[in-house]
């Protein structure tokens, strides 16, 4: 934990174009203008630059295919905007709300379904939290608050502590869930101050990691995951099926086993959200059907993530059940 995580985050957010990305045959300057590349040194160091199809590289490469805009790929494919009763809050599902705690990420995943989200107008930090907290306080059916973004762990620990102190005063809130990619892309963030804050939280604590490929778990990220376990977080993982990255049963089988080895339970396997400028990540329904059938054969039930699709306007995520083909 010798790396200063704030300096590392600043470096990622101000990534210059004078790096190895430029030399990739499919790099596009115009795609980089559409969605700014943000990558940490941890990720850059884990990419196999001799492999142009490296599964980590392809998740963050501004690709020329991002300039394609099929009409059925949308800027808000999951219906976030109609489900936002106050700034920075998304309330789609019964009993839980999602707080857009930060507009920043330590890495910008090129397939992100919120790559077009208007964070400058809609996220809820500092003085904008009050309206969201009042909404939560006044709706006693809400028992869980999900911190998302962006990535909520880009906020400093003092700010997170102020937020959770406010949530602790609301009797009907029982669970805090955090969705973050930071433990694997900026593991130095899980430092002593973060752990001290975590241990002070008087709520059930869940962290949902976002790992698409087993190569994303290295020595430093595994140590960060271990520290989260010791802080009594329930650790889950969600992945997205991404073409040419993890759309093969052997890759996802290995991922489930590696997650379990490190104390993380496979949770969701998402069908790709049809977000504009990322259609090259999409896979066919037939290929997903075949992939998941093979996963069911390969894995014990407790290591099989739920195959889901988020559909705008639905009261829950849609469980996708593959049927055997003749």
C-alpha positions as CSV (number, residue, x, y, z in Angstrom):
1,X,0.0,0.0,0.0
2,X,2.9,2.3,-0.6
3,X,1.3,4.0,-3.7
4,X,-0.6,7.2,-3.0
5,X,-4.0,6.4,-4.3
6,X,-5.1,10.0,-4.8
7,X,-2.0,10.7,-7.0
8,X,-2.6,7.5,-8.9
9,X,-6.2,8.5,-9.5
10,X,-5.2,11.9,-10.6
11,X,-2.7,10.4,-13.0
12,X,-5.4,8.1,-14.5
13,X,-7.9,11.0,-14.9
14,X,-5.2,13.1,-16.7
15,X,-4.0,10.2,-18.9
16,X,-2.2,11.6,-21.9
17,X,-2.3,10.1,-25.3
18,X,1.4,9.5,-25.4
19,X,1.3,5.9,-24.4
20,X,1.0,2.4,-25.8
21,X,-2.7,2.8,-26.7
22,X,-1.7,4.9,-29.6
23,X,0.2,2.1,-31.3
24,X,-2.7,-0.3,-31.4
25,X,-4.0,-0.9,-34.9
26,X,-7.6,-0.1,-33.9
27,X,-6.9,2.9,-31.8
28,X,-9.1,5.9,-32.7
29,X,-8.5,9.5,-31.7
30,X,-12.1,10.3,-32.6
31,X,-13.3,7.5,-30.3
32,X,-11.1,8.9,-27.5
33,X,-12.8,12.3,-28.0
34,X,-16.2,10.7,-27.6
35,X,-15.3,9.1,-24.3
36,X,-12.2,10.1,-22.5
37,X,-9.7,7.2,-21.9
38,X,-9.1,6.8,-18.1
39,X,-6.7,4.0,-17.1
40,X,-4.7,3.5,-13.9
41,X,-1.0,2.4,-13.9
42,X,-2.2,-0.9,-12.3
43,X,-4.2,-1.7,-15.4
44,X,-1.5,-0.5,-17.8
45,X,1.0,-2.7,-16.1
46,X,-1.2,-5.8,-16.3
47,X,-1.9,-5.5,-20.1
48,X,0.1,-7.8,-22.3
49,X,1.2,-5.2,-24.9
50,X,2.5,-8.0,-27.2
51,X,-1.0,-9.3,-27.6
52,X,-3.3,-6.9,-29.5
53,X,-6.3,-9.0,-28.4
54,X,-5.4,-8.8,-24.7
55,X,-8.7,-9.0,-22.8
56,X,-7.8,-6.2,-20.4
57,X,-6.5,-3.9,-23.2
58,X,-9.7,-4.3,-25.2
59,X,-11.9,-3.1,-22.3
60,X,-10.2,0.3,-22.3
61,X,-9.0,0.8,-25.9
62,X,-10.7,3.7,-27.7
63,X,-11.6,1.6,-30.7
64,X,-12.5,2.7,-34.2
65,X,-15.7,0.7,-34.1
66,X,-17.0,3.1,-31.5
67,X,-17.8,5.4,-34.4
68,X,-20.5,3.0,-35.6
69,X,-23.9,4.1,-34.4
70,X,-26.6,1.4,-35.1
71,X,-30.0,2.9,-34.4
72,X,-31.0,0.3,-31.8
73,X,-28.1,1.3,-29.5
74,X,-29.1,4.0,-27.1
75,X,-27.5,6.7,-24.9
76,X,-29.7,5.5,-21.9
77,X,-30.2,1.8,-22.6
78,X,-31.4,0.8,-19.1
79,X,-33.8,3.7,-18.5
80,X,-31.8,5.5,-15.7
81,X,-33.2,9.0,-16.5
82,X,-37.0,8.3,-16.1
83,X,-36.2,6.5,-12.8
84,X,-34.5,9.5,-11.1
85,X,-36.9,11.2,-8.7
86,X,-34.3,13.6,-7.4
87,X,-30.8,14.6,-8.6
88,X,-28.3,11.8,-8.2
89,X,-30.8,9.1,-7.1
90,X,-32.2,6.2,-9.2
91,X,-35.1,4.3,-7.8
92,X,-36.1,1.4,-10.1
93,X,-36.5,-1.5,-7.8
94,X,-38.6,-2.1,-4.7
95,X,-36.7,-1.7,-1.4
96,X,-33.5,-0.2,-2.7
97,X,-32.2,2.9,-4.3
98,X,-29.0,3.7,-6.2
99,X,-27.1,6.9,-5.3
100,X,-24.8,8.3,-8.0
101,X,-22.2,9.2,-5.4
102,X,-19.5,10.2,-7.9
103,X,-19.2,11.2,-11.5
104,X,-15.6,9.8,-11.8
105,X,-14.1,6.4,-12.3
106,X,-10.6,5.2,-11.9
107,X,-10.9,3.6,-15.3
108,X,-13.4,4.3,-18.1
109,X,-14.7,1.0,-19.4
110,X,-15.5,1.4,-23.1
111,X,-18.7,-0.7,-22.9
112,X,-20.0,1.3,-19.9
113,X,-23.8,1.7,-20.1
114,X,-23.4,5.1,-18.4
115,X,-20.8,6.4,-20.8
116,X,-23.3,9.1,-22.0
117,X,-24.7,9.8,-18.5
118,X,-24.8,13.6,-17.7
119,X,-22.9,13.4,-14.4
120,X,-22.2,17.1,-14.1
121,X,-26.0,17.6,-13.7
122,X,-27.1,14.4,-12.1
123,X,-24.6,13.1,-9.5
124,X,-25.2,13.8,-5.9
125,X,-22.1,14.8,-3.9
126,X,-21.7,17.1,-1.0
127,X,-24.5,19.7,-1.0
128,X,-26.6,17.8,-3.5
129,X,-26.9,14.8,-1.2
130,X,-29.6,16.4,1.0
131,X,-32.4,16.0,-1.5
132,X,-31.5,12.3,-2.0
133,X,-31.2,11.7,1.7
134,X,-34.6,13.3,2.3
135,X,-36.2,11.1,-0.4
136,X,-34.7,8.0,1.3
137,X,-35.8,9.1,4.8
138,X,-39.3,9.7,3.6
139,X,-39.7,6.4,1.9
140,X,-39.8,3.7,4.6
141,X,-40.0,0.9,2.0
142,X,-36.3,1.5,1.2
143,X,-34.0,-0.8,3.2
144,X,-30.8,-0.7,1.0
145,X,-28.8,2.1,-0.4
146,X,-26.4,1.3,-3.3
147,X,-23.5,3.6,-3.9
148,X,-22.6,3.7,-7.6
149,X,-21.5,6.2,-10.2
150,X,-19.0,6.6,-11.7
151,X,-17.2,4.8,-8.9
152,X,-18.1,5.8,-5.3
153,X,-14.6,4.9,-4.1
154,X,-13.1,7.8,-6.0
155,X,-14.5,9.9,-3.2
156,X,-12.2,10.5,-0.3
157,X,-12.8,8.5,2.9
158,X,-13.9,11.6,4.9
159,X,-16.7,12.3,2.3
160,X,-17.8,8.6,2.4
161,X,-17.9,8.8,6.2
162,X,-20.1,11.9,6.2
163,X,-22.5,10.1,3.8
164,X,-22.7,6.9,5.8
165,X,-23.2,8.8,9.1
166,X,-26.2,10.4,7.5
167,X,-27.5,7.0,6.4
168,X,-27.0,5.6,9.9
169,X,-29.6,8.0,11.2
170,X,-32.3,6.5,9.0
171,X,-33.8,3.6,10.9
172,X,-35.2,1.7,7.9
173,X,-31.9,1.6,6.1
174,X,-30.3,-1.8,6.9
175,X,-27.8,-2.4,4.1
176,X,-25.1,-0.4,2.3
177,X,-24.0,-1.8,-1.0
178,X,-21.1,-0.4,-2.9
179,X,-20.5,-1.1,-6.6
180,X,-16.8,-0.5,-7.5
181,X,-14.1,-1.6,-9.8
182,X,-11.4,0.1,-7.7
183,X,-10.2,-2.9,-5.7
184,X,-8.8,-4.4,-8.9
185,X,-7.8,-1.3,-10.8
186,X,-6.6,0.9,-8.0
187,X,-6.0,-1.5,-5.0
188,X,-4.0,1.1,-3.0
189,X,-7.4,2.8,-2.4
190,X,-8.2,0.1,0.1
191,X,-5.9,1.7,2.7
192,X,-6.0,2.0,6.5
193,X,-8.3,5.0,6.5
194,X,-10.7,3.2,4.3
195,X,-10.7,0.1,6.4
196,X,-11.1,2.2,9.6
197,X,-14.2,3.8,8.0
198,X,-15.5,0.5,6.9
199,X,-15.3,-1.0,10.4
200,X,-17.3,2.0,11.8
201,X,-20.3,1.4,9.5
202,X,-23.3,0.2,11.5
203,X,-25.0,-1.4,8.5
204,X,-24.8,-4.7,6.6
205,X,-22.0,-4.1,4.1
206,X,-21.9,-5.5,0.6
207,X,-19.4,-4.7,-2.1
208,X,-20.0,-5.8,-5.7
209,X,-16.8,-5.9,-7.7
210,X,-16.7,-5.7,-11.4
211,X,-14.3,-8.3,-12.9
212,X,-14.7,-9.6,-16.4
213,X,-11.6,-11.8,-16.7
214,X,-9.4,-13.7,-14.3
215,X,-6.3,-11.9,-15.5
216,X,-7.7,-8.8,-13.7
217,X,-6.9,-10.4,-10.3
218,X,-3.2,-9.9,-9.6
219,X,-1.2,-9.9,-6.4
220,X,-2.1,-6.4,-5.3
221,X,-5.8,-6.7,-6.1
222,X,-6.0,-10.0,-4.3
223,X,-4.5,-8.3,-1.2
224,X,-7.1,-5.5,-1.5
225,X,-9.9,-8.1,-1.7
226,X,-8.5,-9.8,1.4
227,X,-8.5,-6.6,3.3
228,X,-12.2,-6.1,2.3
229,X,-13.0,-9.6,3.6
230,X,-11.3,-8.8,6.9
231,X,-13.5,-5.6,7.1
232,X,-16.5,-7.9,7.0
233,X,-17.8,-7.0,3.5
234,X,-19.9,-9.5,1.8
235,X,-18.1,-9.7,-1.6
236,X,-19.9,-10.4,-4.9
237,X,-18.9,-10.0,-8.5
238,X,-20.7,-9.0,-11.6
239,X,-19.4,-9.4,-15.2
240,X,-20.6,-8.5,-18.6
241,X,-20.5,-10.8,-21.6
242,X,-18.1,-9.0,-24.0
243,X,-17.3,-10.1,-27.5
244,X,-13.7,-11.3,-27.9
245,X,-12.9,-10.7,-24.2
246,X,-14.8,-13.3,-22.2
247,X,-17.5,-14.7,-24.4
248,X,-16.2,-18.3,-23.9
249,X,-17.3,-20.7,-21.3
250,X,-13.7,-21.7,-20.3
251,X,-12.8,-18.1,-19.6
252,X,-15.9,-17.5,-17.4
253,X,-15.5,-20.9,-15.7
254,X,-11.9,-19.9,-14.8
255,X,-13.2,-16.6,-13.5
256,X,-15.7,-18.1,-11.2
257,X,-13.1,-20.4,-9.7
258,X,-10.6,-17.6,-9.3
259,X,-13.2,-15.4,-7.6
260,X,-14.1,-18.2,-5.2
261,X,-10.4,-18.7,-4.4
262,X,-10.2,-15.1,-3.3
263,X,-13.5,-15.1,-1.3
264,X,-15.7,-13.5,-3.9
265,X,-19.0,-15.1,-5.0
266,X,-20.1,-14.8,-8.6
267,X,-23.3,-12.8,-8.6
268,X,-24.4,-11.5,-12.0
269,X,-23.4,-12.2,-15.6
270,X,-24.9,-9.4,-17.6
271,X,-26.1,-9.5,-21.2
272,X,-24.5,-6.5,-22.8
273,X,-26.5,-3.3,-22.5
274,X,-27.0,-1.8,-25.9
275,X,-25.3,1.5,-25.3
276,X,-24.5,3.8,-28.2
277,X,-20.8,3.7,-29.5
278,X,-20.1,0.3,-28.0
279,X,-21.9,-2.1,-30.3
280,X,-18.6,-4.0,-31.1
281,X,-18.8,-5.5,-27.6
282,X,-22.2,-7.1,-28.2
283,X,-22.8,-10.8,-28.8
284,X,-25.7,-12.7,-30.3
285,X,-28.4,-14.3,-28.2
286,X,-27.5,-17.7,-29.6
287,X,-23.9,-17.4,-28.6
288,X,-24.9,-16.3,-25.0
289,X,-27.4,-19.2,-24.9
290,X,-24.7,-21.7,-25.8
291,X,-22.1,-20.1,-23.5
292,X,-24.4,-20.2,-20.4
293,X,-25.5,-23.8,-21.1
294,X,-21.8,-24.8,-21.0
295,X,-21.3,-22.8,-17.8
296,X,-24.2,-24.7,-16.2
297,X,-22.3,-27.9,-17.1
298,X,-18.9,-26.7,-15.9
299,X,-19.8,-25.1,-12.6
300,X,-21.5,-26.1,-9.3
301,X,-24.6,-24.1,-8.7
302,X,-23.0,-21.9,-6.1
303,X,-20.4,-20.7,-8.6
304,X,-22.8,-20.1,-11.4
305,X,-23.6,-16.4,-11.8
306,X,-27.2,-15.4,-12.6
307,X,-27.5,-14.5,-16.3
308,X,-29.5,-11.3,-16.4
309,X,-30.5,-8.4,-18.6
310,X,-31.5,-5.0,-17.5
311,X,-34.5,-3.6,-19.4
312,X,-35.8,-0.1,-19.1
313,X,-39.0,0.2,-17.2
314,X,-39.0,-3.3,-15.7
315,X,-39.4,-3.8,-11.9
316,X,-36.4,-6.0,-11.6
317,X,-33.5,-7.3,-13.7
318,X,-34.7,-10.0,-16.1
319,X,-33.4,-13.5,-15.5
320,X,-32.3,-14.9,-18.9
321,X,-33.0,-18.7,-19.0
322,X,-31.3,-20.5,-21.9
323,X,-33.2,-23.3,-23.4
324,X,-31.5,-26.4,-24.9
325,X,-31.5,-26.3,-28.6
326,X,-32.2,-29.4,-30.8
